Amino acid sequence: MDGVKGRVCVTGASGYLASWLVKRLLLCGYHVIGTVRDPANERKLAHLWRLEGAKERLRLVRAQLLDEGSFDDAIMGCEGVFHTASPVIKPSFDPKTEILEPAVKGTLNVLRSCKKNPSLRRLVLTSSSSTVRARDDFDYKVPLDESSWSSVQLCETLQVWYALAKTLAEKAAWDFCNENNIDLVTVLPTFVIGPSLPPDLCSTASDVLALLKGESEQFQRHGRMGYVHIDDVALCHILVFEHDGANGRYLCSSTVIDNNELVSMLSARYPSLPIPKRFLQLDRPHYEFNTSKITSLGFKFRSIEEMFDDCIQSLVEQGHLSLHTAHQRPTFKVAV
Ligand SMILES: NC(=O)c1ccc[n+]([C@@H]2O[C@H](COP(=O)([O-])OP(=O)(O)OC[C@H]3O[C@@H](n4cnc5c(N)ncnc54)[C@H](OP(=O)(O)O)[C@@H]3O)[C@@H](O)[C@H]2O)c1
C-alpha cells in the first residue's frame, strides 16, 4: 500500500471496470465508498470484500441511478468521485428506458449529489471512446483525439444506443459541471480487456469469451476497434484524479486494430482455440486514436498481446474456457 489517502466514492462498484478500480484505489491507500444496487447480495459482492484493504477501508452503500438523491450519502464528504455506473447491456425492447435514461438522467443525479458536497475536489467520469468515433465527417488520415465528438444525429440514425447514451451523458456532465464550477475530468476507454473480478462476466467480457469459443457475431459487428487493458483503465482514472494538471477529456486506448488482424493475432497465439478465421469487411471509415494527451502525463499502455494473455489466463483459471493443449502458456492452470 502507498500510504493512507482520503475518501473517494466509486459508483457501480460491483461492475467489471469499477471492481478493478476499487482494487487499485484500495492498494493506493484510499478509503472507498462503493455504491451498489443491492448491498445484501453476498454472491455479487464477495469479490470486493476479498480485496486487499477492503475490510479496513471499503464501505458499500445502496444507490440507484434513477432514484433522485440516492447518491447523496455515499458522495457527501468524499474528496473524489469516480462515476462509472451506466448500463452496458444489449437493449431488449426499449433502449430509451433501458440505456439512455439511466446513463443521462443517472449521471445528472450523481452530479447533483456532487454539487451538495463541499469536500469534492474532482469528479472523474468514465465515458467511452464511442463518444469520439461515431461520426462520418472526419479525415481518416488524422487520428481522432479528445476534440472529436460523436454525432448525435448519426447515432440516432444508426440506432447505436450505447454510443448515443454515453455521448449525451458526457455532454450533460460537461454542461452541468461548467455551470456549477465542478472540477470534472473524463476518461474515454476503448474496449476493455482483462481479467474479470466479479463472479458473472459483464456484457463485453462475455463477448470476448464468445469470440474465443468461435462465435463471430459480435466481433463481426465491431469491425475496427480500440482495445485497452483493464488495469490501465483503472490506473488512468487514478492518474487523472491525482494529477493537478489533468483537465478535460482523456482517450484511454492502447491499440486500434481491425477484427481480422485481431483474430489472426489471437489464433497464432492460441492455436487450440476455435477463434473465427476471418470476418467480412465492413464499409466503415478507417480511424486511429491520438492518445498523446494521456501519454504526455507519463502514462504507458500495455500491449494488445498482454491484455488478451491476461484475459485468457483468467478465463481459464475461472473455468470459463479450456485450452485443450497445455503448451501455449506454461504458467496456466489448465481447466479440465
Ligand atoms: N467494458 C468496456 O469495454 C467499456 C469501454 C468503455 C467504457 N466503459 C464504461 O465503463 C463503465 C463500467 O462498465 P463495465 O464494462 O464495467 O460494465 P458493467 O460490469 O456492466 O458495469 C456497469 C455498472 O453500472 C451499474 N448500473 C447499471 N445500471 C444501473 C442503475 N440503474 N443504477 C445503479 N447502477 C447501475 C451496474 O450495476 P449492477 O452490477 O447492479 O448491474 C454495474 O455496476 C460504464 O460507464 C461503461 O460505459 C466500458
The ligand as a Tripos MOL2 file, in Angstrom:
@<TRIPOS>MOLECULE
LIG
   48    52     1     0     0
SMALL
NO_CHARGES

@<TRIPOS>ATOM
      1 N1        -16.4050   -2.6090  -20.8230 N.am      1 LIG1
      2 C1        -15.9300   -1.7850  -21.7450 C.2       1 LIG1
      3 O1        -15.3310   -2.2080  -22.7450 O.2       1 LIG1
      4 C2        -16.0980   -0.2900  -21.5800 C.ar      1 LIG1
      5 C3        -15.4610    0.5590  -22.5120 C.ar      1 LIG1
      6 C4        -15.5950    1.9460  -22.3680 C.ar      1 LIG1
      7 C5        -16.3150    2.4720  -21.3090 C.ar      1 LIG1
      8 N2        -16.9240    1.6190  -20.4180 N.ar      1 LIG1
      9 C6        -17.6940    2.2250  -19.3220 C.3       1 LIG1
     10 O2        -17.2270    1.6970  -18.0950 O.3       1 LIG1
     11 C7        -18.2810    1.7320  -17.1360 C.3       1 LIG1
     12 C8        -18.3800    0.3730  -16.4790 C.3       1 LIG1
     13 O3        -18.7470   -0.5910  -17.4640 O.3       1 LIG1
     14 P1        -18.3860   -2.1460  -17.3230 P.3       1 LIG1
     15 O4        -17.8440   -2.5950  -18.6110 O.co2     1 LIG1
     16 O5        -17.6400   -2.3650  -16.0850 O.co2     1 LIG1
     17 O6        -19.8580   -2.8010  -17.2360 O.3       1 LIG1
     18 P2        -20.6350   -3.4640  -16.0200 P.3       1 LIG1
     19 O7        -19.8310   -4.5010  -15.3780 O.co2     1 LIG1
     20 O8        -21.9660   -3.8700  -16.5640 O.co2     1 LIG1
     21 O9        -20.8040   -2.2570  -15.0110 O.3       1 LIG1
     22 C9        -21.8540   -1.3350  -15.1000 C.3       1 LIG1
     23 C10       -22.1790   -0.8910  -13.7000 C.3       1 LIG1
     24 O10       -23.2430    0.0670  -13.7310 O.3       1 LIG1
     25 C11       -24.2080   -0.3020  -12.7810 C.3       1 LIG1
     26 N3        -25.5540    0.1330  -13.1560 N.ar      1 LIG1
     27 C12       -26.1830   -0.0560  -14.3330 C.ar      1 LIG1
     28 N4        -27.4140    0.4530  -14.2800 N.ar      1 LIG1
     29 C13       -27.5710    0.9640  -13.0230 C.ar      1 LIG1
     30 C14       -28.6270    1.6160  -12.3320 C.ar      1 LIG1
     31 N5        -29.8080    1.8530  -12.9330 N.pl3     1 LIG1
     32 N6        -28.4290    2.0220  -11.0430 N.ar      1 LIG1
     33 C15       -27.2410    1.7850  -10.4380 C.ar      1 LIG1
     34 N7        -26.2010    1.1660  -11.0330 N.ar      1 LIG1
     35 C16       -26.3710    0.7640  -12.3050 C.ar      1 LIG1
     36 C17       -24.1480   -1.8120  -12.7520 C.3       1 LIG1
     37 O11       -24.7430   -2.2910  -11.5520 O.3       1 LIG1
     38 P3        -25.1270   -3.8340  -11.3930 P.3       1 LIG1
     39 O12       -23.8120   -4.5310  -11.1270 O.co2     1 LIG1
     40 O13       -26.0520   -3.8380  -10.2250 O.co2     1 LIG1
     41 O14       -25.7730   -4.2530  -12.6760 O.co2     1 LIG1
     42 C18       -22.6550   -2.0460  -12.8220 C.3       1 LIG1
     43 O15       -22.0750   -1.9230  -11.5540 O.3       1 LIG1
     44 C19       -19.5360    2.1820  -17.8890 C.3       1 LIG1
     45 O16       -19.7050    3.5600  -17.6840 O.3       1 LIG1
     46 C20       -19.1740    1.9090  -19.3420 C.3       1 LIG1
     47 O17       -19.8860    2.7220  -20.2280 O.3       1 LIG1
     48 C21       -16.8320    0.2600  -20.5240 C.ar      1 LIG1
@<TRIPOS>BOND
     1     1     2 1
     2     2     3 2
     3     2     4 1
     4     4     5 ar
     5     4    48 ar
     6     5     6 ar
     7     6     7 ar
     8     7     8 ar
     9     8     9 1
    10     8    48 ar
    11     9    10 1
    12     9    46 1
    13    10    11 1
    14    11    12 1
    15    11    44 1
    16    12    13 1
    17    13    14 1
    18    14    15 2
    19    14    16 1
    20    14    17 1
    21    17    18 1
    22    18    19 2
    23    18    20 1
    24    18    21 1
    25    21    22 1
    26    22    23 1
    27    23    24 1
    28    23    42 1
    29    24    25 1
    30    25    26 1
    31    25    36 1
    32    26    27 ar
    33    26    35 ar
    34    27    28 ar
    35    28    29 ar
    36    29    30 ar
    37    29    35 ar
    38    30    31 1
    39    30    32 ar
    40    32    33 ar
    41    33    34 ar
    42    34    35 ar
    43    36    37 1
    44    36    42 1
    45    37    38 1
    46    38    39 2
    47    38    40 1
    48    38    41 1
    49    42    43 1
    50    44    45 1
    51    44    46 1
    52    46    47 1
@<TRIPOS>SUBSTRUCTURE
     1 LIG1         1 GROUP 0 **** ****
